[in-house]
Amino acid sequence: MGAKSVHLEGSAHIPFLVRPPASPWMEKPLAGKKCDKLTQLSDVFATILAAAEIPIPQKSDGFNVMEYMNSQDERIFFGESIDAFFCVIKGMTKYLWTRNGGQELLFNLSDDPKEQRDLIEKCPELRLEMQLLLVEFLQKNHPELLKDGELCADLTAKRPEELNRWPGFHTTAAETDVLH
């Protein structure tokens, strides 16, 4: 599916499969185990380092998936793509913000797993909570995208139709592309 940069479920929520080496993880309780926790690319790095028995650097935001899947810990997921599309997932709430015009989307994935009902207008308190999480993330990782501690949208698109545009969002151009 195209437009994977926007962190919508149809293109971003994909399985992460691990076939552990013979040791130290080949314990019977892990064989065939399924885990619904969120993972990200940095987890691949952390998991491979752990398999090689190399310490995971403290600056890494990745988790060793083989340990994470058995923990009670839940992470707040922060996604970013091409310095334009950002995502925060906390529990079953997903907040998206694009720097291209500053558009936001907010979804309750429990009630709306296909992300068809934007809650930005209906849930202002939840929107603010999720937006503040994104601001905290950007303060640490991309302070240049903030102005006076607030999200700073890029309003300099070459064409008006490029502003507030989510590529691939709810297209019906092809039968297989109806999700996004």
Backbone as a ProteinNet text record, in pm:
[ID]
protein_1_A
[PRIMARY]
MGAKSVHLEGSAHIPFLVRPPASPWMEKPLAGKKCDKLTQLSDVFATILAAAEIPIPQKSDGFNVMEYMNSQDERIFFGESIDAFFCVIKGMTKYLWTRNGGQELLFNLSDDPKEQRDLIEKCPELRLEMQLLLVEFLQKNHPELLKDGELCADLTAKRPEELNRWPGFHTTAAETDVLH
[TERTIARY]
83.7	0	88.2	51.3	130.2	104	174.4	158.3	181.4	282.1	310.3	363	395.1	452.9	351.1	223.8	124	75.8	129	102.2	-43	-113.9	-249.7	-244.5	-342.4	-338.4	-316.1	-378.3	-368.3	-228.3	-142.5	-6.7	101	69.5	172.1	163.4	47.7	30.3	47.7	172.1	204.9	270.3	263.6	323.2	474.9	527.9	671.3	696.3	761.5	785.1	929.6	950.9	1085	1101.5	1208.1	1246.4	1376.6	1365.7	1483.2	1589.2	1712.4	1820.4	1804.3	1884.9	1873.9	1884.8	1965.6	1975.8	2002.9	1964.9	1905.6	1753.1	1686.8	1541.4	1456.7	1514.1	1434	1368	1300.3	1224.6	1086.7	1034	903	792.5	788.8	679.4	674.4	783.8	784.2	746.9	755.8	728.5	583.8	566.4	433.7	356.4	421.4	352.9	318.3	198.8	152.4	142	181.9	180.8	122.9	28.4	-35.2	25.6	139.5	203.3	262.7	272.1	333.2	483.7	537.8	682.1	718.9	847.3	895.3	1032.2	1082.7	1209	1324.9	1328.1	1437.3	1435.6	1322.5	1315.2	1392.7	1403.3	1482	1627.2	1680.2	1817.5	1838.2	1749.6	1762.7	1750.1	1662.2	1641.1	1762	1819.3	1938.3	2056.8	2073.5	2182	2164.3	2042	2016.9	2045	2008.4	2035.9	2185.1	2262.5	2408.3	2473.5	2387.4	2432.9	2521.1	2483.3	2549.3	2454.5	2502	2413.5	2349.4	2223.6	2151	2191.5	2234.5	2275.6	2162.6	2196.9	2095.8	2019.5	2082.8	2015.4	1913.9	1917	1825.1	1683.1	1585.6	1446.8	1384.1	1467.9	1418	1411.8	1320.4	1304.1	1345.9	1400.2	1422.8	1284.6	1234.5	1098.3	1075.9	1177.1	1160.5	1135.5	1181.5	1150.4	1025.1	1009.6	896.5	763.6	760.3	633.8	581.9	669	627	606.6	635.6	623.5	482.9	451.6	324.4	336.6	457.6	481.3	411.7	356.2	301.7	378.2	411.9	485	389.8	427.9	362.8	445.3	380.3	449.8	453.7	572.8	590.7	643.5	570.2	614.8	642.1	741.7	773	819.5	786.1	826.5	854.5	968.4	1016.1	994.7	1007.7	990.6	860.1	759.7	633.3	512.5	519.8	406	444.1	362.3	392.8	272.3	301.8	198.4	228.9	124.3	134.7	25	63.6	-34.8	-17.2	-124.7	-126.2	-247.5	-220.4	-330.3	-397.5	-525.4	-600.5	-635.3	-565.8	-588.2	-472.3	-505.5	-403.3	-425.7	-316.7	-317.2	-215.5	-256.6	-169.4	-164	-45.9	-28	65.6	27.3	116	164.6	293.1	353.7	308.1	269.2	220.8	81.3	75.4	-51.7	-104	-48.1	-88.3	-213.4	-260.9	-382.5	-360.2	-466.6	-462.8	-573.4	-548.6	-649.2	-640.6	-753.4	-759.5	-857	-811.4	-895.8	-894.7	-1007.6	-1017.3	-1016.9	-905	-889.6	-977.4	-1022.6	-1114.4	-1248.8	-1301.3	-1432.5	-1426.5	-1310.7	-1297.4	-1166	-1153.2	-1025.4	-986.5	-1081.1	-1049.9	-1025.2	-1022	-991.3	-1077.2	-1206.6	-1298.9	-1370.8	-1357.7	-1425.5	-1323.5	-1290.7	-1195.4	-1261.3	-1193.6	-1248	-1190.7	-1115.9	-1051.3	-1152	-1264.1	-1364	-1444.4	-1466.2	-1553.3	-1483.5	-1352.2	-1277.5	-1162.2	-1191	-1082.4	-983.7	-1030.5	-938.4	-841.1	-891.9	-807.3	-709.9	-757.9	-671.5	-554.9	-585	-480.7	-381.6	-430.9	-342.1	-244	-295.5	-211	-115.7	-164.2	-80.6	35.9	10.2	116.5	221.7	179.1	275.4	366.6	307	386.3	482.3	437.2	523.9	642.6	619.4	729.5	829.5	778.8	865.3	948.3	883.6	954.2	1054.8	1025.5	1121.8	1253.5	1245.5	1366.1	1433.5	1354	1407.1	1411.6	1320.1	1313.7	1265.2	1340.9	1293.6	1273.5	1338.7	1322.7	1181.7	1101.6	964.8	863.3	914.9	829.4	859.2	758.3	776.8	708.5	786.6	735.2	665.8	721.7	668.8	543.7	509.4	389.4	425.7	340.7	361.9	364.4	458.1	475	454.1	341.1	308.2	381.9	407.9	467.4	353.6	336.3	228	279.8	397.5	460.9	453	348	335.5	331	382	385	245.7	158.2	20.9	-75.7	-188.9	-284.8	-330.6	-344	-391.6	-290.4	-165.7	-65.7	-81.1	-150.5	-172.7	-281.6	-267.2	-365.4	-395.1	-292.3	-309.7	-246.8	-323.9	-276.7	-272.3	-156.9	-152.2	-206.6	-294.1	-349.1	-463.6	-510	-613.2	-750.8	-809.8	-944.1	-969.4	-882.5	-904.9	-989.9	-1069.6	-1147.7	-1111	-989.9	-946	-935.5	-905	-893.9	-962	-1025.3	-1098.4	-1009.4	-882.1	-791.2	-737	-774.4	-718.5	-826.9	-934.2	-1044.5	-1020	-923.7	-896.3	-833.3	-729.7	-662.9	-612.9
-117.8	0	124.2	222.6	344.3	435.8	545.9	650.7	597.5	514.9	458	561.9	677.9	779.9	841.6	818.1	886.7	807.7	690.3	612.3	571.1	551.7	499.9	347.8	286.9	144.3	56.7	89.9	5.2	-8.8	85.9	77.7	73.8	112.9	119.5	7	-47.1	-150.6	-287	-328.2	-453.6	-548.5	-678.1	-772.8	-763.7	-791.3	-801.6	-944.1	-1023.1	-1163.7	-1184.8	-1266.9	-1296.1	-1447.2	-1494.7	-1634.4	-1631.4	-1654.1	-1638	-1744.1	-1709.8	-1807.9	-1918.3	-2022.1	-2137.4	-2100.2	-2002.6	-1961.7	-1813	-1739.9	-1780.5	-1783.5	-1764.4	-1743.2	-1863	-1972.4	-2083.8	-2162.9	-2092.5	-2157.6	-2192	-2303.2	-2347.1	-2244	-2169.5	-2072.8	-1965.5	-1937.6	-1834.2	-1888.9	-2017.8	-2076.4	-2048.7	-1987	-1958.9	-1851.4	-1777.7	-1675.3	-1554.6	-1502.8	-1384	-1270	-1153.6	-1036.9	-919.3	-848.7	-735.8	-601.3	-600.5	-474.3	-407.1	-276.1	-199.2	-219.3	-231.9	-236.1	-132.1	-102.9	-7.3	-51.4	14.3	-27.2	-31.2	60.6	59.3	-67.8	-136.7	-263	-373.4	-365.7	-464.9	-458	-337.1	-315	-368.7	-329.6	-371.4	-522.9	-583	-727.9	-804.2	-757.9	-822.7	-808.9	-689.9	-672.1	-768.1	-780.9	-870.6	-1015.9	-1054.7	-1191	-1218	-1115	-1128.8	-1105	-1085.6	-1060.3	-936	-834	-703.6	-606.2	-528	-434	-333.1	-303	-203.8	-65.4	24.2	158.3	230.1	304.9	375.5	477.8	533.4	633.7	571.4	439.3	371.9	376.7	401.9	396.7	262	168	36.3	-58	-153.9	-256.6	-391.1	-476.8	-615.8	-681.2	-712.7	-763.2	-892.4	-974.6	-1101.4	-1081.6	-972.1	-940.5	-854.8	-761.6	-668.2	-742	-849.7	-919.7	-985.4	-1013.2	-1074.9	-974.2	-848	-747.6	-687.6	-622.7	-552.1	-407.3	-367.6	-230.2	-201.5	-84.3	-34.7	91.2	104	221.9	320.4	444.3	544.9	547.8	523.4	516.5	654.4	692.6	816.7	780.4	817.1	791.2	921.8	918.8	1037.2	991.8	1069.2	1035.7	1163.7	1165.4	1274	1413.6	1424.9	1552.6	1623.3	1546.3	1608.5	1540.3	1409.9	1335.4	1274.8	1301.7	1257.5	1185.5	1093	1009.8	985.4	983.2	941.9	839.2	723.4	622.1	593.2	613.5	585.5	496.8	373.2	278.3	258.1	283.6	268	403.2	508.7	641.8	675.5	721.2	760.3	905.1	981.7	1122.2	1139.5	1205.1	1231.4	1381.8	1429.5	1570.4	1577.9	1657.4	1680.6	1824.7	1838.8	1971.3	2044.5	1968.7	2026.3	2084.9	2203.6	2270.2	2258.3	2167.1	2156.3	2075.3	1997.2	1919.4	1810.7	1781.7	1680.4	1577.7	1457	1351.4	1284.2	1238.2	1170.3	1054.6	936.2	817.8	737.3	674.9	573.2	439.9	368.6	245.9	132.9	139.4	37	46.9	168.1	189.9	205.7	242.7	277.9	223	90	32.3	67.7	110.6	149.4	298.7	368.9	512.2	592.3	581.5	651.3	767.1	780.3	887.8	970.6	1084	1175.2	1239.9	1236.6	1287.7	1422.4	1487.5	1615.2	1715.8	1734.3	1833.1	1783.5	1653	1597.6	1578	1567.6	1537.3	1635.4	1762.4	1862	1834.2	1778.1	1749.9	1639.4	1534.4	1424	1471.7	1556.1	1614.2	1688.8	1770.9	1848.6	1756.8	1653	1558.6	1493.6	1447.7	1381.1	1480.3	1599.7	1702.8	1739.8	1747.5	1778.8	1667.9	1542.8	1432.7	1449.6	1488.6	1510.8	1627.9	1734.2	1849.7	1808.2	1728.4	1680.2	1599.1	1512.9	1431.7	1521.8	1620.6	1709.6	1798.5	1838.5	1918.8	1843.9	1712.8	1631.6	1598	1577.5	1521.8	1616.8	1711.5	1805.3	1943	2008.3	2137.4	2242.4	2223.2	2318.7	2317.2	2215.1	2206.2	2270.1	2332	2401.2	2549.4	2627.1	2772	2811.6	2866.6	2903.8	2786.3	2666.3	2546.6	2489.3	2534.8	2483	2429.1	2340	2283.8	2394.9	2387.2	2491.2	2429.8	2458.2	2403.2	2478.3	2406.5	2465.2	2503.8	2631.9	2681.5	2732.9	2684.3	2736.2	2638.2	2559	2464.1	2538.1	2472.2	2533.8	2547.6	2452.3	2456.4	2446.8	2516.2	2512.6	2371.4	2283.2	2147.9	2064.1	2111.9	2039.7	2063.8	2170.1	2197.1	2105.7	2065.4	1979.3	1854.9	1795.5	1678	1557.4	1452.8	1324.7	1229.4	1201.5	1112.4	974.8	924.9	792.1	783.9	895.8	890.4	866	753	713.7	727.3	671.2	670.6	549.8	564.7	452.3	426.6	467.2	452.1	306.2	220.4	78	0.4	-110.2	-190.1	-231.9	-258.1	-301	-185.1	-63.7	53.7	134.2	68.7	143.4	183.9	121.9	161.7	300.1	319.5	450.2	473.4
0	0	0	-73	-80.1	37.4	43	144.1	285.4	303	434.4	531.8	484.7	571.5	665.9	647.2	728	849.6	875.1	995.6	1013.4	905.5	916.1	922.8	987.6	1017.2	893.7	783.3	665.2	610.2	639.3	586.1	693.2	813	916	1017.8	1039.7	1141.2	1074.5	1064.9	998.6	1098.1	1074.2	1168.9	1174.9	1291.1	1312.3	1359.3	1277	1306.8	1347.4	1448.5	1497.2	1503.5	1446.5	1465.7	1544	1674.1	1758.9	1732.9	1765.4	1752.3	1857.1	1844.6	1933.3	2081.4	2112.1	2251.8	2253.2	2350.5	2477.2	2476.1	2364.1	2364	2324.2	2291.6	2240.9	2354.1	2439.2	2544.6	2489.3	2527.6	2477.7	2498.2	2612	2629	2520.2	2452.8	2349.8	2211.6	2192.1	2060.6	2019.3	1902.9	1848.9	1922.4	2008.5	2087.1	2001.6	2020.5	1950.4	2051.8	2009.1	2096.7	2017.7	2074.4	2005	2039.9	2105.6	2141.9	2018.5	2026.9	1919.2	1916.8	1797.9	1779.5	1674.8	1666.7	1567.3	1518.9	1416.9	1356.6	1455.2	1550.3	1647.2	1732	1739.2	1811.9	1740.5	1609.3	1534.8	1580.8	1586.6	1631	1772.7	1863.9	2003.7	2018.3	1942.5	1951.2	1897.7	1787.8	1731.2	1826.8	1885.2	1982.6	2100.4	2149.9	2262.5	2223.4	2101	2055.4	2050.6	2017.4	2010.8	2147.2	2249.6	2385.7	2395.7	2318.7	2320.5	2390.4	2484.9	2555.1	2459.1	2484.2	2404.5	2454.8	2366.4	2410.8	2484.6	2586.5	2665.2	2582.1	2480.2	2397.2	2301.2	2285.6	2194.5	2249.6	2161.1	2204.4	2168.4	2124.7	2088.5	2207.1	2196.4	2298.7	2241.9	2327.1	2291.3	2289.6	2172.7	2157.3	2235.1	2244.5	2313.8	2464.3	2520.9	2660.7	2671	2579.2	2579.8	2569.2	2489.7	2469.1	2597.3	2692.9	2818.5	2931.1	2905	3011	3012	3120.8	3133.9	3085.5	3049.3	3006.1	2873.3	2864.5	2738	2702.4	2578.6	2535.3	2468.5	2475.2	2391.2	2264.3	2153.5	2025.4	1962.5	1916.4	1842.1	1704.4	1602.5	1466.8	1395.7	1309.4	1229.7	1092.6	993.5	858.5	780.5	718.9	631.6	691	822.2	892.8	857.8	816.7	779.8	844.2	867.5	920.2	1054.7	1156.8	1292.2	1351	1441.9	1500	1647.6	1728.6	1867.6	1890.5	1943.9	1980.5	2128.8	2202.9	2346.1	2371.3	2410.7	2425.9	2291.5	2285.5	2160.3	2097.8	2140.7	2083.9	1992.3	1872.1	1774.9	1732.6	1740.3	1699.5	1587.5	1480.8	1366.7	1342.2	1307.1	1272.6	1153.3	1055.1	942.6	946.1	927.7	921.4	795.6	694.3	568.6	589.6	643	665.4	806.9	886.6	1026.8	1053.6	958.6	979.8	1084.4	1159.3	1263.2	1239.4	1286.5	1288.1	1424.2	1476	1605	1594.2	1634.7	1623.1	1751.6	1782.3	1885.9	1812.8	1817.9	1740.6	1792.2	1917	1968.2	1897.9	1888.8	1828.2	1677.1	1625.5	1483.5	1427.7	1415.7	1372.2	1228.3	1146.2	1008	993.6	1106.6	1109.6	1013.2	1028.9	940.3	1007.6	1141	1214	1291	1236.7	1299.5	1421.4	1536.5	1662.4	1704.3	1617.2	1653	1708.3	1642.1	1686.7	1805.4	1815	1918.9	2053.2	2054.1	2176.9	2196.6	2225.2	2235.6	2348.4	2461.6	2572.7	2534.4	2470.1	2426.1	2318.8	2228.9	2125.9	2190.5	2289.9	2357.7	2429.3	2496.2	2565.5	2468.1	2355.3	2256.6	2189.8	2163	2102.3	2195	2324.8	2421	2425.8	2411.3	2403.4	2281.3	2168.4	2047.7	2067.5	2129.8	2154.9	2242	2346.6	2431.2	2350	2263	2177	2084.6	2023.6	1931.6	2004.1	2127.2	2202.9	2219	2237	2254.2	2121.3	2017.4	1893.1	1773.8	1767.2	1654.5	1702.1	1789.3	1840.9	1731.6	1617.9	1507.3	1448	1481.5	1430.5	1524.9	1631	1727.2	1726	1758.6	1773.3	1903.2	1995.2	2127.6	2195.8	2180.9	2246.6	2184.3	2064.7	1997.3	1859.7	1809	1675.5	1572.1	1481	1379.1	1241.3	1181.8	1050.5	940.4	832.8	712.6	619.1	597.5	512.7	379	338.4	217.4	99.9	92	-18.8	-151.5	-253	-385.5	-445.7	-413.2	-464.8	-347.1	-353.2	-241.2	-205.1	-304.7	-275.6	-197.5	-184.7	-107	43.1	81.8	223.2	277	402.3	468	386.7	331.1	247.3	314	324.6	375.9	258.7	203.3	88	122.6	36.1	54.6	152.9	207.5	311.2	249.6	280.7	239.7	90.2	11.9	-131.4	-170	-271.2	-322.4	-467.8	-506.9	-646	-687.5	-593.9	-623.8	-513.9	-548.9	-450.2	-333.4	-361.2	-254.9	-174.3	-206.1	-139.4	-68.1	-25.6	34.9	179.2	244.6	382.4	385.8	305.2	300.8	161.2
[MASK]
++++++++++++++++++++++++++++++++++++++++++++++++++++++++++++++++++++++++++++++++++++++++++++++++++++++++++++++++++++++++++++++++++++++++++++++++++++++++++++++++++++++++++++++++++++

